[in-house]
Amino acid sequence: MQSPGRKVAVVGMGGAFPTCKGVDEFGDKLFSNQSLVREWPLALQYKKQMRSSVSGFITEDEMDLEAVLAPIADAYPETYIDKLGRIPDINLATADMGSIWGMLGALESIKMAGWTAQETESEQTGVVVGSGGAGNVILRVAWQYFFVNGSKSRAAGSHTVDRTMFYRDAANISCLLKTKGVCEAIGSACATGLGNIGYAYRLIKYGMQDRVIAGGLESTSLETFIGFDGMMILSKGFSPEESSRPFDTQRNGFVCSFGAGIVALEEYEMAKARGAKILGVIEEYFNNSDGDGDMFYPSFGGQLRMWNGLLADKGIKPDVVKMHGTSTPVGDSVELLSVVHTLGETGYHLSAPKSQFGHMLGGAGSVEFIAALLMLERQTVSPCLNSTTLSPELENFQKAGSWSGPKKPLAEYRHLVPQQAVQKEINRIACLNYGFGGTNSALMLARDIT
């Protein structure tokens, strides 16, 4: 039965973050203006074949995991060992690295939420978690056995399918937790993380579930990195910590990074009744498509329609806009101008978490959602690192006769883009993410002030 009056609370969070041992350290580094981007030794091995070699990557050892390497494919794992005993071996056997991050994030989220085993295993508890790509690292081993060595298919083992299927992250989390509700994975390119959280919000808001583990992730994979490097859209020519530079005139591409963001959502009144700590309240979620037939170019009109759907004449305005902000030349400009066109030129700040840890692809939206939760908790806006100089000239598309947006250059909005963390009262944050294929997602997150 649909119940549009239901509210949705965020009661737990966890995941995997470059150079960080958990959410607290992640928050400490965000608000002390640190970069989590570094030179990637694995990429450096192929420096002559690639343009970029910086990433917000995560190693097995940093997650207290040990890779059991395949004997035939150098540095590629057949399975993993959890050195802290958090995940049973039977669940590790069906998981790639990203799925393990997802399971760990789910465990952390449930612990923070305080859900009992009975609540977790209920028919009213679902899982909605997705990733941007395939289980590339696992597929490499199967490829080597079959195509290079000429072995029979069974030589690759019996878990290639379950460790590489698109649904693998949600499936592994559900099997670990023994949930009995909805279990799905939604893929929408770089909007995947926020899209899964938005869908989970709708499941609870309309009475289909009471609790959902939701989020997105992208596992460390050189194959993924190579794909974007081949498109010539990765940042190059800067030191690692200066490579991700949203809105800056010298931006020349994004930093390909990896991570996981998992949150526990619960119907608000249920969470309140049992005394749960409310990390934030999701007020609205809206997503749409550009509809212009372009796979890659951002659409000003599509983003305006997204904003209209999110705000829907409710008379609300965010104190912070958590931007997608990838550091791509046109994408950043269109996004900033669509925000200004919608919200005006004052009264809010722009935050660009990718400036600190790069673009986590399928994990971007959910890790950045956790960054937004931390902004609410600490009443601090995370910075736009490296946004040193905004263009004093109009963008080429602003000069076209068909342009109907703001007529000022980006430099006129310098005051909205802080290069250092800013403490201020934050009651509401708009979270934005976009993806290939013209998909747009927007979520309004509010502080619980009741």
C-alpha positions as a Markdown table, in Angstrom:
| # | Residue | x | y | z |
|---|---|---|---|---|
| 1 | Met | 0.0 | 0.0 | 0.0 |
| 2 | Gln | 1.4 | 3.4 | -1.0 |
| 3 | Ser | 2.0 | 5.7 | 2.0 |
| 4 | Pro | 3.4 | 9.0 | 0.6 |
| 5 | Gly | 3.4 | 10.6 | 4.1 |
| 6 | Arg | 6.2 | 8.3 | 5.3 |
| 7 | Lys | 9.6 | 9.9 | 5.9 |
| 8 | Val | 13.0 | 8.3 | 5.5 |
| 9 | Ala | 15.8 | 8.5 | 7.9 |
| 10 | Val | 19.5 | 7.6 | 7.5 |
| 11 | Val | 20.6 | 5.7 | 10.5 |
| 12 | Gly | 23.9 | 4.1 | 9.6 |
| 13 | Met | 26.8 | 4.4 | 7.2 |
| 14 | Gly | 30.1 | 2.7 | 6.2 |
| 15 | Gly | 32.2 | 1.7 | 3.3 |
| 16 | Ala | 35.7 | 1.9 | 1.8 |
| 17 | Phe | 37.6 | 5.1 | 1.4 |
| 18 | Pro | 41.1 | 5.7 | 0.0 |
| 19 | Thr | 43.8 | 6.0 | 2.7 |
| 20 | Cys | 41.2 | 5.9 | 5.5 |
| 21 | Lys | 40.3 | 3.4 | 8.2 |
| 22 | Gly | 36.6 | 4.0 | 8.4 |
| 23 | Val | 34.1 | 6.9 | 8.2 |
| 24 | Asp | 35.6 | 8.9 | 11.1 |
| 25 | Glu | 39.1 | 9.2 | 9.5 |
| 26 | Phe | 37.4 | 9.9 | 6.2 |
| 27 | Gly | 35.6 | 12.9 | 7.7 |
| 28 | Asp | 38.7 | 14.1 | 9.5 |
| 29 | Lys | 40.6 | 14.2 | 6.2 |
| 30 | Leu | 37.7 | 15.8 | 4.3 |
| 31 | Phe | 37.4 | 18.7 | 6.7 |
| 32 | Ser | 41.1 | 19.3 | 7.2 |
| 33 | Asn | 41.3 | 19.9 | 3.4 |
| 34 | Gln | 43.4 | 16.8 | 2.6 |
| 35 | Ser | 43.6 | 15.0 | -0.7 |
| 36 | Leu | 43.2 | 11.2 | -0.8 |
| 37 | Val | 44.6 | 11.0 | -4.4 |
| 38 | Arg | 48.1 | 9.5 | -4.8 |
| 39 | Glu | 50.3 | 8.0 | -7.5 |
| 40 | Trp | 49.2 | 4.5 | -8.3 |
| 41 | Pro | 52.2 | 2.1 | -8.5 |
| 42 | Leu | 50.2 | -0.4 | -10.6 |
| 43 | Ala | 49.4 | 2.3 | -13.2 |
| 44 | Leu | 53.1 | 3.5 | -13.1 |
| 45 | Gln | 54.1 | 0.1 | -14.4 |
| 46 | Tyr | 52.3 | 0.9 | -17.6 |
| 47 | Lys | 53.3 | 4.6 | -17.7 |
| 48 | Lys | 54.4 | 4.5 | -21.4 |
| 49 | Gln | 51.0 | 3.1 | -22.4 |
| 50 | Met | 48.8 | 5.5 | -20.4 |
| 51 | Arg | 48.3 | 9.3 | -20.0 |
| 52 | Ser | 47.4 | 9.2 | -16.3 |
| 53 | Ser | 48.8 | 7.5 | -13.2 |
| 54 | Val | 47.0 | 9.0 | -10.3 |
| 55 | Ser | 44.1 | 7.6 | -8.4 |
| 56 | Gly | 42.2 | 7.4 | -5.2 |
| 57 | Phe | 42.8 | 3.7 | -5.0 |
| 58 | Ile | 42.4 | 1.2 | -2.2 |
| 59 | Thr | 44.6 | -1.9 | -1.6 |
| 60 | Glu | 43.7 | -5.2 | -0.1 |
| 61 | Asp | 46.1 | -4.6 | 2.9 |
| 62 | Glu | 44.4 | -1.2 | 3.7 |
| 63 | Met | 41.1 | -3.1 | 4.1 |
| 64 | Asp | 42.7 | -5.8 | 6.2 |
| 65 | Leu | 42.3 | -8.4 | 3.4 |
| 66 | Glu | 44.8 | -10.8 | 1.9 |
| 67 | Ala | 44.5 | -11.8 | -1.8 |
| 68 | Val | 45.1 | -15.5 | -2.6 |
| 69 | Leu | 46.7 | -15.1 | -6.0 |
| 70 | Ala | 45.9 | -17.2 | -9.0 |
| 71 | Pro | 49.0 | -19.2 | -10.0 |
| 72 | Ile | 48.7 | -18.4 | -13.7 |
| 73 | Ala | 47.8 | -14.6 | -13.7 |
| 74 | Asp | 50.4 | -12.5 | -11.9 |
| 75 | Ala | 48.9 | -10.3 | -9.1 |
| 76 | Tyr | 45.3 | -11.4 | -9.8 |
| 77 | Pro | 43.3 | -13.1 | -7.0 |
| 78 | Glu | 41.4 | -16.3 | -6.9 |
| 79 | Thr | 39.9 | -15.4 | -3.6 |
| 80 | Tyr | 40.5 | -13.4 | -0.4 |
| 81 | Ile | 41.1 | -13.9 | 3.3 |
| 82 | Asp | 39.6 | -11.5 | 5.8 |
| 83 | Lys | 42.4 | -11.0 | 8.3 |
| 84 | Leu | 40.0 | -9.7 | 10.9 |
| 85 | Gly | 37.4 | -12.5 | 10.5 |
| 86 | Arg | 34.5 | -10.1 | 9.7 |
| 87 | Ile | 33.2 | -12.1 | 6.8 |
| 88 | Pro | 32.8 | -15.9 | 6.7 |
| 89 | Asp | 34.9 | -17.8 | 4.1 |
| 90 | Ile | 31.7 | -19.0 | 2.3 |
| 91 | Asn | 30.7 | -15.4 | 1.6 |
| 92 | Leu | 34.2 | -14.4 | 0.5 |
| 93 | Ala | 34.2 | -17.3 | -2.0 |
| 94 | Thr | 31.4 | -15.6 | -4.0 |
| 95 | Ala | 32.7 | -12.0 | -3.8 |
| 96 | Asp | 35.1 | -9.8 | -5.7 |
| 97 | Met | 36.9 | -7.0 | -3.9 |
| 98 | Gly | 34.1 | -4.5 | -4.3 |
| 99 | Ser | 31.5 | -6.9 | -3.0 |
| 100 | Ile | 33.6 | -7.4 | 0.1 |
| 101 | Trp | 33.7 | -3.7 | 0.6 |
| 102 | Gly | 30.0 | -3.6 | 0.2 |
| 103 | Met | 29.5 | -6.3 | 2.8 |
| 104 | Leu | 31.9 | -4.6 | 5.3 |
| 105 | Gly | 30.0 | -1.3 | 4.7 |
| 106 | Ala | 26.7 | -3.0 | 5.3 |
| 107 | Leu | 28.0 | -4.5 | 8.6 |
| 108 | Glu | 29.2 | -1.1 | 9.7 |
| 109 | Ser | 25.9 | 0.5 | 8.7 |
| 110 | Ile | 23.8 | -2.0 | 10.6 |
| 111 | Lys | 26.0 | -1.8 | 13.7 |
| 112 | Met | 25.6 | 2.0 | 13.7 |
| 113 | Ala | 21.9 | 1.7 | 13.0 |
| 114 | Gly | 21.4 | -0.7 | 15.9 |
| 115 | Trp | 19.2 | -3.1 | 14.0 |
| 116 | Thr | 18.6 | -6.5 | 15.6 |
| 117 | Ala | 19.1 | -9.8 | 13.8 |
| 118 | Gln | 15.3 | -10.1 | 13.6 |
| 119 | Glu | 15.0 | -6.7 | 12.0 |
| 120 | Thr | 17.8 | -7.2 | 9.6 |
| 121 | Glu | 16.5 | -10.6 | 8.5 |
| 122 | Ser | 12.9 | -9.4 | 8.1 |
| 123 | Glu | 10.8 | -9.4 | 4.9 |
| 124 | Gln | 10.7 | -5.6 | 5.5 |
| 125 | Thr | 14.4 | -5.2 | 5.1 |
| 126 | Gly | 15.8 | -4.9 | 1.6 |
| 127 | Val | 19.2 | -4.4 | -0.2 |
| 128 | Val | 19.7 | -2.0 | -3.1 |
| 129 | Val | 23.4 | -1.8 | -4.0 |
| 130 | Gly | 25.1 | -1.4 | -7.4 |
| 131 | Ser | 28.4 | -0.8 | -9.1 |
| 132 | Gly | 29.5 | 0.8 | -12.3 |
| 133 | Gly | 31.3 | -2.0 | -14.0 |
| 134 | Ala | 31.9 | -5.7 | -14.2 |
| 135 | Gly | 34.1 | -7.8 | -11.9 |
| 136 | Asn | 37.1 | -7.1 | -14.2 |
| 137 | Val | 39.8 | -8.4 | -11.9 |
| 138 | Ile | 38.0 | -11.8 | -11.6 |
| 139 | Leu | 37.3 | -12.0 | -15.3 |
| 140 | Arg | 41.1 | -11.7 | -16.0 |
| 141 | Val | 41.8 | -15.0 | -14.3 |
| 142 | Ala | 39.1 | -16.8 | -16.3 |
| 143 | Trp | 40.4 | -15.2 | -19.5 |
| 144 | Gln | 43.9 | -16.4 | -18.7 |
| 145 | Tyr | 42.9 | -20.0 | -18.0 |
| 146 | Phe | 40.7 | -20.4 | -21.0 |
| 147 | Phe | 42.0 | -18.2 | -23.8 |
| 148 | Val | 45.7 | -18.0 | -23.0 |
| 149 | Asn | 46.4 | -21.4 | -21.4 |
| 150 | Gly | 43.8 | -23.3 | -23.3 |
| 151 | Ser | 42.4 | -25.0 | -20.2 |
| 152 | Lys | 38.9 | -26.4 | -19.9 |
| 153 | Ser | 36.3 | -24.0 | -18.6 |
| 154 | Arg | 36.1 | -25.6 | -15.2 |
| 155 | Ala | 39.8 | -24.7 | -14.6 |
| 156 | Ala | 38.6 | -21.1 | -13.9 |
| 157 | Gly | 36.6 | -22.4 | -10.9 |
| 158 | Ser | 32.9 | -22.4 | -10.1 |
| 159 | His | 32.5 | -18.8 | -9.0 |
| 160 | Thr | 33.3 | -16.7 | -12.0 |
| 161 | Val | 29.6 | -15.9 | -12.7 |
| 162 | Asp | 28.6 | -15.0 | -9.2 |
| 163 | Arg | 31.7 | -12.9 | -8.7 |
| 164 | Thr | 31.3 | -10.9 | -11.9 |
| 165 | Met | 27.5 | -10.6 | -12.4 |
| 166 | Phe | 26.2 | -7.0 | -12.2 |
| 167 | Tyr | 24.0 | -8.0 | -9.3 |
| 168 | Arg | 26.9 | -9.4 | -7.3 |
| 169 | Asp | 27.2 | -6.7 | -4.7 |
| 170 | Ala | 23.5 | -6.7 | -3.6 |
| 171 | Ala | 23.5 | -10.5 | -3.8 |
| 172 | Asn | 26.5 | -10.9 | -1.5 |
| 173 | Ile | 25.2 | -8.4 | 1.0 |
| 174 | Ser | 21.8 | -10.1 | 1.1 |
| 175 | Cys | 23.3 | -13.5 | 1.5 |
| 176 | Leu | 25.6 | -12.3 | 4.3 |
| 177 | Leu | 22.8 | -10.5 | 6.2 |
| 178 | Lys | 20.1 | -13.1 | 5.3 |
| 179 | Thr | 17.6 | -10.3 | 4.4 |
| 180 | Lys | 14.2 | -11.4 | 3.0 |
| 181 | Gly | 13.0 | -8.2 | 1.4 |
| 182 | Val | 13.8 | -6.6 | -1.9 |
| 183 | Cys | 17.3 | -7.3 | -3.3 |
| 184 | Glu | 18.2 | -5.4 | -6.4 |
| 185 | Ala | 21.1 | -3.6 | -8.1 |
| 186 | Ile | 20.5 | -0.5 | -10.3 |
| 187 | Gly | 23.1 | 0.7 | -12.7 |
| 188 | Ser | 23.1 | 4.3 | -14.0 |
| 189 | Ala | 26.8 | 4.9 | -14.7 |
| 190 | Cys | 28.3 | 7.6 | -12.5 |
| 191 | Ala | 24.9 | 8.2 | -10.9 |
| 192 | Thr | 24.7 | 4.6 | -9.7 |
| 193 | Gly | 25.5 | 5.3 | -6.0 |
| 194 | Leu | 23.0 | 8.1 | -5.6 |
| 195 | Gly | 20.4 | 6.3 | -7.8 |
| 196 | Asn | 20.4 | 3.2 | -5.6 |
| 197 | Ile | 19.9 | 5.3 | -2.5 |
| 198 | Gly | 17.1 | 7.2 | -4.2 |
| 199 | Tyr | 15.4 | 4.0 | -5.2 |
| 200 | Ala | 15.7 | 2.7 | -1.7 |
| 201 | Tyr | 14.2 | 5.9 | -0.4 |
| 202 | Arg | 11.2 | 5.4 | -2.6 |
| 203 | Leu | 10.7 | 1.8 | -1.4 |
| 204 | Ile | 10.5 | 3.1 | 2.1 |
| 205 | Lys | 8.5 | 6.2 | 1.4 |
| 206 | Tyr | 5.8 | 4.3 | -0.4 |
| 207 | Gly | 5.5 | 1.5 | 2.1 |
| 208 | Met | 7.2 | -1.3 | 0.3 |
| 209 | Gln | 10.0 | -1.7 | 2.8 |
| 210 | Asp | 10.7 | -0.4 | 6.3 |
| 211 | Arg | 14.5 | -0.7 | 6.1 |
| 212 | Val | 17.0 | -0.8 | 3.2 |
| 213 | Ile | 20.7 | -1.2 | 3.0 |
| 214 | Ala | 21.6 | 1.0 | 0.0 |
| 215 | Gly | 24.6 | 2.5 | -1.9 |
| 216 | Gly | 27.1 | 1.9 | -4.6 |
| 217 | Leu | 30.7 | 1.1 | -5.2 |
| 218 | Glu | 33.6 | 0.7 | -7.6 |
| 219 | Ser | 36.3 | -1.8 | -7.0 |
| 220 | Thr | 40.0 | -1.0 | -7.7 |
| 221 | Ser | 40.6 | -2.2 | -11.2 |
| 222 | Leu | 43.3 | -1.3 | -13.7 |
| 223 | Glu | 41.0 | -2.5 | -16.5 |
| 224 | Thr | 38.5 | 0.2 | -15.6 |
| 225 | Phe | 41.2 | 2.8 | -15.3 |
| 226 | Ile | 42.5 | 1.8 | -18.8 |
| 227 | Gly | 39.1 | 2.3 | -20.3 |
| 228 | Phe | 38.8 | 5.9 | -19.2 |
| 229 | Asp | 42.4 | 6.7 | -20.0 |
| 230 | Gly | 41.8 | 5.5 | -23.5 |
| 231 | Met | 38.9 | 8.0 | -23.8 |
| 232 | Met | 41.5 | 10.7 | -23.0 |
| 233 | Ile | 39.3 | 12.1 | -20.2 |
| 234 | Leu | 41.6 | 11.5 | -17.2 |
| 235 | Ser | 43.6 | 14.3 | -15.5 |
| 236 | Lys | 47.3 | 14.6 | -16.4 |
| 237 | Gly | 50.1 | 17.0 | -15.8 |
| 238 | Phe | 49.6 | 17.8 | -12.1 |
| 239 | Ser | 50.9 | 16.4 | -8.8 |
| 240 | Pro | 48.5 | 13.7 | -7.4 |
| 241 | Glu | 46.9 | 16.1 | -4.8 |
| 242 | Glu | 46.4 | 18.8 | -7.5 |
| 243 | Ser | 45.0 | 16.5 | -10.2 |
| 244 | Ser | 41.4 | 16.7 | -9.3 |
| 245 | Arg | 40.4 | 20.4 | -9.8 |
| 246 | Pro | 36.7 | 21.0 | -10.3 |
| 247 | Phe | 35.8 | 24.4 | -11.9 |
| 248 | Asp | 39.4 | 25.5 | -12.3 |
| 249 | Thr | 40.5 | 26.9 | -15.6 |
| 250 | Gln | 43.3 | 24.3 | -15.9 |
| 251 | Arg | 41.1 | 21.3 | -15.3 |
| 252 | Asn | 41.7 | 18.7 | -18.1 |
| 253 | Gly | 39.9 | 15.6 | -16.9 |
| 254 | Phe | 38.9 | 13.6 | -13.8 |
| 255 | Val | 40.8 | 11.3 | -11.5 |
| 256 | Cys | 39.7 | 7.7 | -11.8 |
| 257 | Ser | 39.2 | 6.4 | -8.2 |
| 258 | Phe | 37.6 | 3.6 | -6.3 |
| 259 | Gly | 35.6 | 3.2 | -3.1 |
| 260 | Ala | 32.3 | 2.2 | -1.5 |
| 261 | Gly | 29.5 | 4.0 | 0.3 |
| 262 | Ile | 26.8 | 2.0 | 2.0 |
| 263 | Val | 24.0 | 3.5 | 4.2 |
| 264 | Ala | 21.2 | 2.1 | 6.3 |
| 265 | Leu | 17.8 | 3.7 | 5.6 |
| 266 | Glu | 14.7 | 3.3 | 7.9 |
| 267 | Glu | 11.2 | 4.6 | 8.1 |
| 268 | Tyr | 11.5 | 7.7 | 10.2 |
| 269 | Glu | 8.9 | 7.1 | 12.9 |
| 270 | Met | 10.2 | 3.5 | 13.4 |
| 271 | Ala | 13.7 | 4.8 | 13.8 |
| 272 | Lys | 12.6 | 7.6 | 16.2 |
| 273 | Ala | 10.5 | 5.1 | 18.3 |
| 274 | Arg | 13.4 | 2.9 | 19.0 |
| 275 | Gly | 15.8 | 5.8 | 19.8 |
| 276 | Ala | 18.0 | 5.5 | 16.8 |
| 277 | Lys | 20.5 | 8.3 | 16.0 |
| 278 | Ile | 19.2 | 10.1 | 12.9 |
| 279 | Leu | 22.1 | 11.1 | 10.7 |
| 280 | Gly | 19.9 | 12.8 | 8.2 |
| 281 | Val | 16.4 | 12.8 | 6.6 |
| 282 | Ile | 15.9 | 12.3 | 2.9 |
| 283 | Glu | 13.3 | 14.8 | 1.9 |
| 284 | Glu | 13.1 | 14.2 | -1.9 |
| 285 | Tyr | 14.7 | 12.3 | -4.7 |
| 286 | Phe | 14.3 | 13.0 | -8.4 |
| 287 | Asn | 15.9 | 11.5 | -11.5 |
| 288 | Asn | 15.5 | 12.0 | -15.2 |
| 289 | Ser | 17.2 | 11.7 | -18.6 |
| 290 | Asp | 18.4 | 14.5 | -20.9 |
| 291 | Gly | 16.5 | 13.2 | -23.8 |
| 292 | Asp | 18.7 | 14.9 | -26.4 |
| 293 | Gly | 20.2 | 11.7 | -27.8 |
| 294 | Asp | 23.8 | 12.6 | -26.7 |
| 295 | Met | 25.6 | 9.9 | -24.7 |
| 296 | Phe | 28.3 | 12.2 | -23.2 |
| 297 | Tyr | 27.6 | 15.9 | -23.5 |
| 298 | Pro | 25.9 | 17.5 | -20.5 |
| 299 | Ser | 22.5 | 19.0 | -21.0 |
| 300 | Phe | 21.6 | 22.4 | -19.3 |
| 301 | Gly | 17.9 | 21.8 | -20.1 |
| 302 | Gly | 18.0 | 18.3 | -18.6 |
| 303 | Gln | 19.6 | 19.5 | -15.4 |
| 304 | Leu | 17.1 | 22.3 | -15.1 |
| 305 | Arg | 14.3 | 19.8 | -15.4 |
| 306 | Met | 16.0 | 17.7 | -12.7 |
| 307 | Trp | 16.1 | 20.7 | -10.4 |
| 308 | Asn | 12.4 | 21.5 | -11.1 |
| 309 | Gly | 11.6 | 17.9 | -10.1 |
| 310 | Leu | 13.6 | 18.0 | -7.0 |
| 311 | Leu | 12.3 | 21.3 | -5.7 |
| 312 | Ala | 8.8 | 21.0 | -7.1 |
| 313 | Asp | 7.8 | 24.5 | -5.8 |
| 314 | Lys | 8.2 | 23.4 | -2.2 |
| 315 | Gly | 9.8 | 26.7 | -1.3 |
| 316 | Ile | 12.9 | 25.0 | 0.1 |
| 317 | Lys | 16.5 | 26.0 | -0.7 |
| 318 | Pro | 19.7 | 24.1 | 0.2 |
| 319 | Asp | 22.5 | 25.6 | 2.3 |
| 320 | Val | 25.0 | 23.5 | 0.4 |
| 321 | Val | 24.9 | 21.9 | -3.1 |
| 322 | Lys | 27.1 | 18.8 | -3.2 |
| 323 | Met | 28.2 | 19.0 | -6.8 |
| 324 | His | 29.0 | 16.1 | -9.2 |
| 325 | Gly | 32.1 | 18.3 | -10.2 |
| 326 | Thr | 34.3 | 15.9 | -12.1 |
| 327 | Ser | 36.9 | 18.4 | -13.4 |
| 328 | Thr | 35.8 | 17.9 | -17.0 |
| 329 | Pro | 35.9 | 21.1 | -19.0 |
| 330 | Val | 32.2 | 21.4 | -20.2 |
| 331 | Gly | 30.6 | 19.3 | -17.5 |
| 332 | Asp | 31.7 | 21.5 | -14.6 |
| 333 | Ser | 30.6 | 24.7 | -16.4 |
| 334 | Val | 27.1 | 23.4 | -17.3 |
| 335 | Glu | 26.5 | 22.1 | -13.8 |
| 336 | Leu | 27.6 | 25.3 | -12.0 |
| 337 | Leu | 25.5 | 27.5 | -14.3 |
| 338 | Ser | 22.4 | 25.2 | -13.9 |
| 339 | Val | 22.7 | 25.6 | -10.1 |
| 340 | Val | 23.1 | 29.4 | -10.3 |
| 341 | His | 20.1 | 29.6 | -12.7 |
| 342 | Thr | 18.0 | 27.6 | -10.2 |
| 343 | Leu | 19.2 | 29.0 | -6.9 |
| 344 | Gly | 20.5 | 32.4 | -7.6 |
| 345 | Glu | 23.9 | 33.8 | -6.8 |
| 346 | Thr | 23.9 | 33.9 | -3.0 |
| 347 | Gly | 22.9 | 32.1 | 0.1 |
| 348 | Tyr | 24.6 | 28.7 | -0.4 |
| 349 | His | 28.0 | 27.1 | -1.0 |
| 350 | Leu | 29.1 | 24.5 | -3.5 |
| 351 | Ser | 31.0 | 21.4 | -2.3 |
| 352 | Ala | 33.0 | 19.2 | -4.7 |
| 353 | Pro | 34.1 | 16.1 | -2.9 |
| 354 | Lys | 35.8 | 14.7 | -6.0 |
| 355 | Ser | 38.4 | 17.4 | -5.6 |
| 356 | Gln | 39.6 | 15.4 | -2.6 |
| 357 | Phe | 39.3 | 11.8 | -3.6 |
| 358 | Gly | 38.6 | 11.7 | -7.4 |
| 359 | His | 35.7 | 10.1 | -9.3 |
| 360 | Met | 34.6 | 6.8 | -7.8 |
| 361 | Leu | 32.3 | 6.0 | -10.8 |
| 362 | Gly | 29.6 | 3.6 | -9.5 |
| 363 | Gly | 30.6 | 4.5 | -5.9 |
| 364 | Ala | 30.7 | 8.3 | -6.5 |
| 365 | Gly | 27.2 | 9.2 | -5.5 |
| 366 | Ser | 27.0 | 7.1 | -2.3 |
| 367 | Val | 30.5 | 8.0 | -1.0 |
| 368 | Glu | 29.6 | 11.7 | -1.7 |
| 369 | Phe | 26.3 | 11.1 | 0.1 |
| 370 | Ile | 28.3 | 10.0 | 3.1 |
| 371 | Ala | 30.4 | 13.2 | 2.7 |
| 372 | Ala | 27.1 | 15.1 | 2.8 |
| 373 | Leu | 26.0 | 13.3 | 6.0 |
| 374 | Leu | 29.3 | 14.3 | 7.5 |
| 375 | Met | 28.8 | 17.9 | 6.5 |
| 376 | Leu | 25.5 | 17.8 | 8.4 |
| 377 | Glu | 27.1 | 16.2 | 11.4 |
| 378 | Arg | 30.0 | 18.6 | 11.6 |
| 379 | Gln | 28.2 | 21.6 | 10.3 |
| 380 | Thr | 31.1 | 22.2 | 7.9 |
| 381 | Val | 31.2 | 22.5 | 4.1 |
| 382 | Ser | 33.8 | 20.3 | 2.5 |
| 383 | Pro | 36.1 | 22.2 | 0.1 |
| 384 | Cys | 36.6 | 22.5 | -3.6 |
| 385 | Leu | 40.4 | 21.8 | -3.6 |
| 386 | Asn | 42.4 | 23.2 | -6.5 |
| 387 | Ser | 39.6 | 25.4 | -7.7 |
| 388 | Thr | 42.3 | 28.1 | -7.9 |
| 389 | Thr | 41.1 | 30.2 | -10.8 |
| 390 | Leu | 37.6 | 30.3 | -12.4 |
| 391 | Ser | 37.3 | 31.4 | -15.9 |
| 392 | Pro | 36.9 | 35.2 | -16.4 |
| 393 | Glu | 35.6 | 34.6 | -19.9 |
| 394 | Leu | 32.2 | 33.3 | -21.1 |
| 395 | Glu | 32.1 | 29.6 | -22.1 |
| 396 | Asn | 31.7 | 29.0 | -25.8 |
| 397 | Phe | 28.2 | 27.6 | -25.3 |
| 398 | Gln | 27.2 | 30.8 | -23.5 |
| 399 | Lys | 27.9 | 32.8 | -26.6 |
| 400 | Ala | 25.5 | 30.8 | -28.7 |
| 401 | Gly | 22.2 | 32.5 | -29.6 |
| 402 | Ser | 20.2 | 29.5 | -28.2 |
| 403 | Trp | 21.7 | 29.9 | -24.7 |
| 404 | Ser | 19.1 | 30.8 | -22.1 |
| 405 | Gly | 21.2 | 30.4 | -18.9 |
| 406 | Pro | 23.3 | 32.8 | -16.9 |
| 407 | Lys | 25.3 | 35.4 | -19.0 |
| 408 | Lys | 28.2 | 35.8 | -16.6 |
| 409 | Pro | 31.5 | 33.8 | -16.6 |
| 410 | Leu | 32.2 | 31.3 | -13.9 |
| 411 | Ala | 34.6 | 33.7 | -12.1 |
| 412 | Glu | 31.6 | 35.8 | -11.1 |
| 413 | Tyr | 30.6 | 32.9 | -8.8 |
| 414 | Arg | 33.9 | 32.5 | -7.1 |
| 415 | His | 32.2 | 33.3 | -3.7 |
| 416 | Leu | 30.2 | 30.1 | -4.0 |
| 417 | Val | 33.2 | 27.8 | -4.4 |
| 418 | Pro | 35.3 | 27.6 | -1.2 |
| 419 | Gln | 38.9 | 26.2 | -1.5 |
| 420 | Gln | 39.0 | 25.4 | 2.2 |
| 421 | Ala | 36.4 | 23.8 | 4.5 |
| 422 | Val | 33.9 | 26.4 | 5.8 |
| 423 | Gln | 32.0 | 26.1 | 9.1 |
| 424 | Lys | 28.4 | 27.3 | 8.9 |
| 425 | Glu | 24.9 | 26.3 | 9.8 |
| 426 | Ile | 23.8 | 23.6 | 7.5 |
| 427 | Asn | 20.2 | 22.3 | 7.6 |
| 428 | Arg | 19.8 | 21.1 | 4.0 |
| 429 | Ile | 22.1 | 19.7 | 1.3 |
| 430 | Ala | 21.2 | 19.0 | -2.3 |
| 431 | Cys | 23.2 | 16.1 | -3.7 |
| 432 | Leu | 23.8 | 15.9 | -7.5 |
| 433 | Asn | 25.2 | 13.1 | -9.7 |
| 434 | Tyr | 25.1 | 12.5 | -13.5 |
| 435 | Gly | 26.2 | 9.7 | -15.8 |
| 436 | Phe | 26.8 | 8.7 | -19.4 |
| 437 | Gly | 23.6 | 8.3 | -21.3 |
| 438 | Gly | 22.3 | 11.6 | -20.0 |
| 439 | Thr | 21.1 | 10.3 | -16.6 |
| 440 | Asn | 20.6 | 12.9 | -13.9 |
| 441 | Ser | 20.0 | 12.3 | -10.2 |
| 442 | Ala | 19.3 | 14.7 | -7.4 |
| 443 | Leu | 18.5 | 14.1 | -3.7 |
| 444 | Met | 17.6 | 16.5 | -0.9 |
| 445 | Leu | 19.1 | 15.7 | 2.5 |
| 446 | Ala | 18.1 | 17.5 | 5.7 |
| 447 | Arg | 19.2 | 17.6 | 9.2 |
| 448 | Asp | 16.8 | 16.1 | 11.8 |
| 449 | Ile | 15.7 | 19.2 | 13.8 |
| 450 | Thr | 12.4 | 17.8 | 15.2 |
